[in-house]
Amino acid sequence: MKLKNLYLGIIASAFLFASCSSDNDDNNDVPLGAYDNGVLILNEGNFKSVNASVSYLSNDLATFQNDIFKVVNPTVVLGDVAQSLSFSNDKAFIVVNNSNEVEVVNRYTLKSLGTITEKLENPRYSVVLNDKLYVTNAISKAVTVYDAKTYAYLNSISIGKTSEKIVTANGKLYVTNAAYGSGSEVTVINPSTNAVTTTLTLENGINSIEANNGTVYVLAGNSTKSKLFKINTSTDTATSIESTTVKGALNMDIDGDKIYYTQGLGVYAMNLSATTFSEKALFSVTDNDWSTFYGFGVIDGKIYSGAANEFTADGTVTVYSSTGAVLKTVTAGLGPNGFYSNN
C-alpha cells in the first residue's frame, strides 16, 4: 500500500513539474508590451517642425501602427528631429537632435520615463555601457555622460572634432569623427578614465560603424573608392579591404554573419570574413531622388528601406527579401531614418 502511494506521488509530482515547466515556457513567450516582437521605426520629422514620431511593425509584418509615442503619451511632445535610438535592458533612449533632448521610454510600451536635457548641444547618437549613457554632440564636439538609471548628468568627454556615431566594444567607446560624407577618423575612449586613448586615421568618407563580437567595422565611401575597416579592439589597429568599382558605399548594417551596404540604388552583401567587396548587387530599388535609402537596416534577413519622399510627404518604408522581393510597404512618418529590432 505504501509503495502504491509512493508511486502515485511520483506520478503526480511529474505531472506537476511538467505543468510548471510548460507554464514557464509560455511566460517566456508573453510580449512585454504592445511593441515587443517587432521593429521600431524612427521618423525624423521636419527640421524645426516638432513632428518627430515612432512607428511599429511586427516581426511577421502583419501589424503596423504609426505615431505610437503620441498614442501612449498624448501630453508629451517627442520633439524636433528624432535622430537615433539606443537600447539598454527595458529602456530606449531616443536622441532628439534639434530639441537638444534625449527622451527615455520603456522600449516595449513606449511609455515616457523621463527627458534628459543637461549639457546636450545638438545631440546625435548614443550608446549604453555599464549603466552609463554616452551621447555624442555636434556643437560641443563632446560625448556627454549620464546615469542610465537616474538620467543624471555625470561628465563630458571632450573630443574637439566632429563627434557622430558611437559604438561600444571590448569595454571601450568608438566615435566616428565624420559626418555628411566627410571625415576619416575614429576616436577611441576609455570609459573608466573618460579619456581619449587614441585616434585612428582610416579613409575619408566614413559613414557607418558597427560593433560585432568584439570587432568594430567601419565603412567609408567616397568618389574614388569604398573601404571596409576591421578594428582589432585589443590593439586598436585596423585592417581593410577596398573596391574602386563600388564607389561611395553607404549604410552598412550587420545581420547574422553578413555585412550589408548600399551603393547608389543597389543593396549588397558580403560575409563578415570576406577579403574582397561584393561588387554584384543583391537587387536594386526604384530611384527616389536624394531620399532613396534615407533609412536602411537589415533584421533577421529582411531588408528595411526608408524613403523620405523629399520631406514633402510622409515617408515610405519597404521591406524586402534578400532577393529583392517586396514583402511589405507601409506609409510611416516624415523621414524614416532608422530601424531597431525590439525583441
MIMAR-876415 format. One record per residue (C-alpha): residue in three letters; x, y, z. Coordinates in steps of 0.001 Angstrom, whole numbers, plus 500000, padded with zeros to 6 digits. Layout:
MIMI; ALA; X; Y; Z
...
//
This chain:
MIMI; MET; 500000; 500000; 500000
MIMI; LYS; 502788; 502405; 500889
MIMI; LEU; 504617; 501563; 497641
MIMI; LYS; 501456; 502256; 495642
MIMI; ASN; 501025; 505647; 497330
MIMI; LEU; 504672; 506452; 496689
MIMI; TYR; 504275; 505530; 493018
MIMI; LEU; 501167; 507694; 492696
MIMI; GLY; 503023; 510559; 494405
MIMI; ILE; 505876; 510322; 491941
MIMI; ILE; 503439; 510390; 489009
MIMI; ALA; 501628; 513413; 490456
MIMI; SER; 504912; 515236; 491022
MIMI; ALA; 505970; 514519; 487444
MIMI; PHE; 502726; 515962; 486099
MIMI; LEU; 503087; 518994; 488373
MIMI; PHE; 506676; 519564; 487214
MIMI; ALA; 505655; 519261; 483565
MIMI; SER; 502795; 521670; 484116
MIMI; CYS; 505056; 524233; 485813
MIMI; SER; 507663; 523864; 483082
MIMI; SER; 505007; 524405; 480433
MIMI; ASP; 503735; 527495; 482243
MIMI; ASN; 507234; 528926; 482466
MIMI; ASP; 507826; 528330; 478757
MIMI; ASP; 504564; 530051; 477929
MIMI; ASN; 505506; 533023; 480108
MIMI; ASN; 508725; 533432; 478171
MIMI; ASP; 506662; 533998; 475020
MIMI; VAL; 504335; 536573; 476540
MIMI; PRO; 505020; 540007; 474960
MIMI; LEU; 506473; 542536; 477380
MIMI; GLY; 504317; 545257; 475870
MIMI; ALA; 502346; 546248; 472801
MIMI; TYR; 505539; 546984; 470850
MIMI; ASP; 507557; 543880; 471687
MIMI; ASN; 508451; 541348; 468962
MIMI; GLY; 508776; 543889; 466210
MIMI; VAL; 510723; 546765; 464715
MIMI; LEU; 510639; 550368; 465914
MIMI; ILE; 510851; 552820; 463014
MIMI; LEU; 512246; 556225; 463908
MIMI; ASN; 510752; 559063; 461864
MIMI; GLU; 512884; 562182; 461900
MIMI; GLY; 510205; 564743; 461103
MIMI; ASN; 510749; 568139; 459503
MIMI; PHE; 513538; 570338; 460842
MIMI; LYS; 512068; 572961; 463213
MIMI; SER; 508589; 571455; 462959
MIMI; VAL; 508479; 569405; 466197
MIMI; ASN; 506860; 566447; 464454
MIMI; ALA; 509221; 563534; 465076
MIMI; SER; 507473; 560205; 465605
MIMI; VAL; 507906; 556458; 466087
MIMI; SER; 506170; 553692; 464126
MIMI; TYR; 505916; 549969; 464874
MIMI; LEU; 505955; 546979; 462509
MIMI; SER; 505661; 543470; 463923
MIMI; ASN; 508238; 540828; 463034
MIMI; ASP; 505676; 538925; 460962
MIMI; LEU; 504835; 542188; 459132
MIMI; ALA; 501157; 541741; 459991
MIMI; THR; 500755; 544616; 462470
MIMI; PHE; 501694; 548223; 461742
MIMI; GLN; 500990; 551361; 463758
MIMI; ASN; 502099; 554954; 463330
MIMI; ASP; 502834; 557647; 465933
MIMI; ILE; 502983; 555202; 468822
MIMI; PHE; 504834; 557608; 471141
MIMI; LYS; 501972; 560086; 470885
MIMI; VAL; 499356; 557346; 471308
MIMI; VAL; 500938; 556254; 474591
MIMI; ASN; 501971; 559733; 475781
MIMI; PRO; 499296; 562136; 474475
MIMI; THR; 500507; 565063; 476601
MIMI; VAL; 504229; 564681; 475774
MIMI; VAL; 505807; 566015; 472572
MIMI; LEU; 508620; 563883; 471177
MIMI; GLY; 510280; 566910; 469617
MIMI; ASP; 512237; 568222; 466666
MIMI; VAL; 514272; 565711; 464608
MIMI; ALA; 514397; 562203; 466096
MIMI; GLN; 517975; 561411; 465145
MIMI; SER; 518708; 557972; 466614
MIMI; LEU; 517789; 555398; 469245
MIMI; SER; 519657; 553033; 471548
MIMI; PHE; 518516; 550318; 473958
MIMI; SER; 519509; 549289; 477465
MIMI; ASN; 517582; 546480; 479140
MIMI; ASP; 513916; 547553; 479034
MIMI; LYS; 514650; 551183; 478127
MIMI; ALA; 515039; 553009; 474843
MIMI; PHE; 516877; 556319; 474593
MIMI; ILE; 515589; 558465; 471716
MIMI; VAL; 518030; 561215; 470748
MIMI; VAL; 516063; 564273; 469600
MIMI; ASN; 518591; 566380; 467770
MIMI; ASN; 517239; 569891; 467304
MIMI; SER; 515308; 569823; 470587
MIMI; ASN; 518545; 569054; 472475
MIMI; GLU; 516888; 566217; 474355
MIMI; VAL; 517065; 562502; 474954
MIMI; GLU; 513619; 561056; 475567
MIMI; VAL; 513679; 557924; 477746
MIMI; VAL; 510887; 555389; 477237
MIMI; ASN; 510049; 551821; 478109
MIMI; ARG; 511071; 550064; 474915
MIMI; TYR; 508134; 547646; 474963
MIMI; THR; 505308; 550019; 475901
MIMI; LEU; 506761; 553365; 474700
MIMI; LYS; 505668; 554942; 477991
MIMI; SER; 507736; 558052; 478715
MIMI; LEU; 510076; 557644; 481691
MIMI; GLY; 511893; 560964; 481599
MIMI; THR; 513720; 563536; 479499
MIMI; ILE; 517437; 564351; 479552
MIMI; THR; 518444; 567895; 478582
MIMI; GLU; 521543; 568888; 480567
MIMI; LYS; 524675; 569658; 478521
MIMI; LEU; 523145; 568440; 475274
MIMI; GLU; 524204; 570533; 472290
MIMI; ASN; 522802; 569157; 469044
MIMI; PRO; 522978; 565515; 470197
MIMI; ARG; 523443; 562866; 467505
MIMI; TYR; 523899; 559245; 468656
MIMI; SER; 524070; 557292; 471897
MIMI; VAL; 525137; 554006; 473458
MIMI; VAL; 524899; 552478; 476938
MIMI; LEU; 527842; 550802; 478680
MIMI; ASN; 527985; 549734; 482334
MIMI; ASP; 524760; 551599; 483182
MIMI; LYS; 526053; 554847; 481702
MIMI; LEU; 524562; 556599; 478687
MIMI; TYR; 527046; 558192; 476299
MIMI; VAL; 525747; 560811; 473835
MIMI; THR; 527686; 562475; 471015
MIMI; ASN; 527126; 566203; 470457
MIMI; ALA; 527717; 568065; 467201
MIMI; ILE; 528072; 571592; 468585
MIMI; SER; 530187; 570965; 471708
MIMI; LYS; 532130; 568206; 469911
MIMI; ALA; 531968; 566199; 473105
MIMI; VAL; 530499; 562982; 474455
MIMI; THR; 528225; 563682; 477409
MIMI; VAL; 527774; 561007; 480065
MIMI; TYR; 524641; 560233; 482106
MIMI; ASP; 523495; 557689; 484655
MIMI; ALA; 521331; 555344; 482571
MIMI; LYS; 519146; 554588; 485603
MIMI; THR; 518595; 558060; 487109
MIMI; TYR; 519339; 560105; 483924
MIMI; ALA; 521597; 562442; 485935
MIMI; TYR; 524415; 564211; 484102
MIMI; LEU; 527818; 562839; 485126
MIMI; ASN; 530559; 564153; 482872
MIMI; SER; 531668; 565379; 479467
MIMI; ILE; 534453; 563898; 477360
MIMI; SER; 535975; 566475; 475039
MIMI; ILE; 536676; 565199; 471529
MIMI; GLY; 537466; 568541; 469901
MIMI; LYS; 536315; 567402; 466466
MIMI; THR; 533217; 566033; 464760
MIMI; SER; 531526; 563568; 467126
MIMI; GLU; 528941; 561469; 465344
MIMI; LYS; 528159; 557740; 465557
MIMI; ILE; 529233; 555780; 468629
MIMI; VAL; 529525; 552067; 469480
MIMI; THR; 530992; 550062; 472324
MIMI; ALA; 533274; 547033; 472082
MIMI; ASN; 535729; 545335; 474437
MIMI; GLY; 534839; 547797; 477205
MIMI; LYS; 535725; 550847; 475100
MIMI; LEU; 533896; 553509; 473107
MIMI; TYR; 534466; 554172; 469410
MIMI; VAL; 533289; 557509; 467956
MIMI; THR; 533319; 558438; 464266
MIMI; ASN; 534794; 561867; 463547
MIMI; ALA; 532917; 562143; 460285
MIMI; ALA; 529571; 563413; 459024
MIMI; TYR; 527814; 564226; 455772
MIMI; GLY; 530335; 562357; 453627
MIMI; SER; 533444; 563943; 455107
MIMI; GLY; 535858; 562708; 457770
MIMI; SER; 538415; 559935; 458109
MIMI; GLU; 538967; 559342; 461823
MIMI; VAL; 537644; 557230; 464689
MIMI; THR; 538303; 558265; 468293
MIMI; VAL; 538762; 555576; 470959
MIMI; ILE; 537735; 556388; 474541
MIMI; ASN; 538482; 554595; 477797
MIMI; PRO; 535237; 554975; 479782
MIMI; SER; 536989; 554176; 483062
MIMI; THR; 539023; 557388; 482802
MIMI; ASN; 536812; 559340; 480382
MIMI; ALA; 539942; 559925; 478321
MIMI; VAL; 540708; 559620; 474633
MIMI; THR; 543260; 556824; 474251
MIMI; THR; 543913; 557009; 470514
MIMI; THR; 542578; 558312; 467233
MIMI; LEU; 542626; 556075; 464170
MIMI; THR; 543036; 557669; 460741
MIMI; LEU; 541238; 555495; 458194
MIMI; GLU; 539713; 556818; 454925
MIMI; ASN; 537734; 559925; 454035
MIMI; GLY; 534000; 559386; 453750
MIMI; ILE; 533346; 557378; 456916
MIMI; ASN; 529592; 556935; 457174
MIMI; SER; 528901; 553754; 459171
MIMI; ILE; 530250; 551956; 462222
MIMI; GLU; 529110; 548665; 463768
MIMI; ALA; 530379; 546502; 466631
MIMI; ASN; 530049; 542738; 466283
MIMI; ASN; 531552; 540040; 468520
MIMI; GLY; 534303; 542311; 469806
MIMI; THR; 535323; 543690; 466417
MIMI; VAL; 534466; 547177; 465176
MIMI; TYR; 533627; 547567; 461476
MIMI; VAL; 533876; 550958; 459772
MIMI; LEU; 532641; 551716; 456253
MIMI; ALA; 533979; 554654; 454236
MIMI; GLY; 532853; 555592; 450759
MIMI; ASN; 533950; 558450; 448518
MIMI; SER; 534121; 559377; 444841
MIMI; THR; 537077; 557082; 444117
MIMI; LYS; 536554; 554011; 446288
MIMI; SER; 534851; 552203; 449140
MIMI; LYS; 536808; 550786; 452083
MIMI; LEU; 535786; 548493; 454923
MIMI; PHE; 537941; 548565; 458047
MIMI; LYS; 538040; 545931; 460775
MIMI; ILE; 539372; 547283; 464063
MIMI; ASN; 541019; 544834; 466440
MIMI; THR; 539731; 546197; 469745
MIMI; SER; 542531; 544602; 471764
MIMI; THR; 545241; 546538; 469929
MIMI; ASP; 543111; 549262; 468283
MIMI; THR; 544731; 548593; 464941
MIMI; ALA; 542810; 548284; 461684
MIMI; THR; 542985; 546175; 458561
MIMI; SER; 540967; 546950; 455451
MIMI; ILE; 539636; 545830; 452093
MIMI; GLU; 538616; 548166; 449285
MIMI; SER; 536851; 548420; 445958
MIMI; THR; 537368; 551020; 443255
MIMI; THR; 534438; 549547; 441338
MIMI; VAL; 531848; 550017; 444078
MIMI; LYS; 532420; 553681; 444947
MIMI; GLY; 530676; 555647; 447655
MIMI; ALA; 529245; 552709; 449629
MIMI; LEU; 526831; 553725; 452414
MIMI; ASN; 524507; 552439; 455111
MIMI; MET; 526401; 549439; 456474
MIMI; ASP; 524442; 547098; 458726
MIMI; ILE; 525399; 543667; 460095
MIMI; ASP; 522863; 540855; 460319
MIMI; GLY; 523964; 537339; 461251
MIMI; ASP; 527237; 536578; 459502
MIMI; LYS; 526769; 539139; 456728
MIMI; ILE; 527619; 542780; 456171
MIMI; TYR; 525026; 544656; 454122
MIMI; TYR; 525543; 548029; 452473
MIMI; THR; 524144; 550208; 449718
MIMI; GLN; 525678; 551942; 446745
MIMI; GLY; 523527; 554079; 444503
MIMI; LEU; 520269; 552184; 444099
MIMI; GLY; 521753; 548777; 444892
MIMI; VAL; 521811; 546615; 448017
MIMI; TYR; 524930; 544484; 448514
MIMI; ALA; 526058; 541826; 450994
MIMI; MET; 529291; 540062; 451893
MIMI; ASN; 530389; 537701; 454648
MIMI; LEU; 531991; 539070; 457802
MIMI; SER; 535127; 537164; 456840
MIMI; ALA; 535201; 538499; 453256
MIMI; THR; 538555; 539604; 451874
MIMI; THR; 537037; 541488; 448933
MIMI; PHE; 533966; 543644; 448413
MIMI; SER; 530905; 542117; 446820
MIMI; GLU; 530535; 544033; 443567
MIMI; LYS; 527260; 542457; 442408
MIMI; ALA; 524087; 543877; 443923
MIMI; LEU; 521544; 541563; 445535
MIMI; PHE; 518903; 543803; 443974
MIMI; SER; 518228; 547428; 443103
MIMI; VAL; 515395; 549755; 444083
MIMI; THR; 513464; 552448; 442216
MIMI; ASP; 515036; 555893; 442241
MIMI; ASN; 513544; 558365; 444722
MIMI; ASP; 515909; 561295; 444212
MIMI; TRP; 518162; 562122; 447179
MIMI; SER; 515874; 560467; 449712
MIMI; THR; 516431; 556881; 448488
MIMI; PHE; 517721; 554756; 451417
MIMI; TYR; 517241; 557653; 453826
MIMI; GLY; 516790; 554842; 456331
MIMI; PHE; 518327; 551386; 455969
MIMI; GLY; 518544; 548307; 458153
MIMI; VAL; 518682; 544532; 458000
MIMI; ILE; 516901; 542491; 460672
MIMI; ASP; 516561; 538707; 460639
MIMI; GLY; 517277; 538549; 456930
MIMI; LYS; 514713; 541208; 455994
MIMI; ILE; 515991; 544409; 454411
MIMI; TYR; 514247; 547613; 455517
MIMI; SER; 514413; 550752; 453389
MIMI; GLY; 513050; 554164; 454314
MIMI; ALA; 512335; 556757; 451607
MIMI; ALA; 511935; 560309; 452874
MIMI; ASN; 509980; 561405; 449784
MIMI; GLU; 511934; 564657; 449853
MIMI; PHE; 510153; 565540; 453129
MIMI; THR; 507150; 566809; 451161
MIMI; ALA; 505018; 563830; 452209
MIMI; ASP; 505055; 561045; 454782
MIMI; GLY; 507870; 558557; 454309
MIMI; THR; 507574; 555143; 452694
MIMI; VAL; 509016; 552029; 454324
MIMI; THR; 509570; 548993; 452145
MIMI; VAL; 510641; 545587; 453444
MIMI; TYR; 512469; 543304; 451010
MIMI; SER; 513653; 539725; 450989
MIMI; SER; 517330; 539093; 450296
MIMI; THR; 516443; 538645; 446618
MIMI; GLY; 514580; 541926; 446374
MIMI; ALA; 511017; 540625; 446611
MIMI; VAL; 508783; 543233; 448260
MIMI; LEU; 507396; 541749; 451474
MIMI; LYS; 505648; 544821; 452848
MIMI; THR; 505169; 548516; 452065
MIMI; VAL; 503778; 550989; 454611
MIMI; THR; 503444; 554743; 454943
MIMI; ALA; 505334; 555829; 458045
MIMI; GLY; 506014; 559291; 459475
MIMI; LEU; 508136; 562040; 457950
MIMI; GLY; 511694; 560983; 457166
MIMI; PRO; 512037; 557367; 458357
MIMI; ASN; 515740; 557207; 459176
MIMI; GLY; 516290; 554116; 461331
MIMI; PHE; 515048; 550608; 462106
MIMI; TYR; 515555; 548986; 465524
MIMI; SER; 514815; 545368; 466391
MIMI; ASN; 512724; 545326; 469572
MIMI; ASN; 512696; 541732; 470797
//
